[in-house]
Amino acid sequence: MKAPLFVFVAAVVTTTCAAPGETQNTAPPAEPRRPNIVMVLVDDMRWDEMRVAGHPFIDTPNMDRLAREGARFTNAFATTPLCSPSRATLLTGQYAHTNGIVDNTARPSHRLQVFPLELQRAGYRTGFFGKWHMGNDDSPRPGFDHWVAMPGQG
């Protein structure tokens, strides 16, 4: 190590270290920034129906940008190939036989323990926009601060 570099490093270390019991900075530590979480669920779309997934002619610039800048699951599978049970599985983390949503008819989805409830408890603001499709009842469900469901879906 050359002498000037050693002197510079030593000077930086000694000026940035505090003695025991001393604090260098009196400002409280900043709270860690929590990520925004956006889940986009698309009905009746194959895994390869986006340009980013290799489709030769479908143009999906906004979805491609979300895929590039966010997370894209390239090896995921639907455990139940029906709308309502599949949605309930994503929202609860449970298989259909456990969460009780086993078909596309009216079910007790107001009582589901969905992950947005946990996000609310952690201080997140949550919202649902779109097609709920767990029964014909489009009234707001627990876990969502803002609710906009398409009427009559399901």
Buried (B, 14 or more C-beta within 10 A) or exposed (E): EEEEEEEEEEEEEEEEEEEEEEEEEEEEEEEEEEEEEEEEEEEEEEEEBBBBBEBEEEEBEEBBEBBEEEEBEEEEEEEBEBBBBBBBBBBBEBEBEEBBBBEBEEBEBEEBEBBBBEBBEEEBEBEBEEBBBBBEEBEBBEBBEEBEBEEEBB
